[in-house]
C-alpha cells in the first residue's frame, strides 16, 4: 500500500521523498523481523540437536525458480533460505 502511494507521487518532490522514506522504513522493519525470527529459530534448533544437516539449495537453480512460482511462491522467496543457512553456520 505504501509503494502504491509512492508510485503516484511526482518524482523528486518533497512528498515523494517522504513516501520513499516510509517505504524504506517499512522494508527495514520487515527485514529485521525476518532476521530476528531466523536467529530465534536457529537458536532453538541448536539447543534441540547436536548436529544439523542442511540441504545445499542453489538459489539460481531452475528448480528453485520453479518452486518459487508455485502455490507458496512468495512465501518460499520471503523465507530467505540463504540468510538462514548463514546464521546456522555461525
Buried (B, 14 or more C-beta within 10 A) or exposed (E): EBEEEBEEBEEEEEEBEEBBEBBEEEEEEEEEEBBEEBEEEBEEEEEEEEEEEEEEEEEEEEEBEEBBEEEEEEEBBEBBBEEBBEBBEE
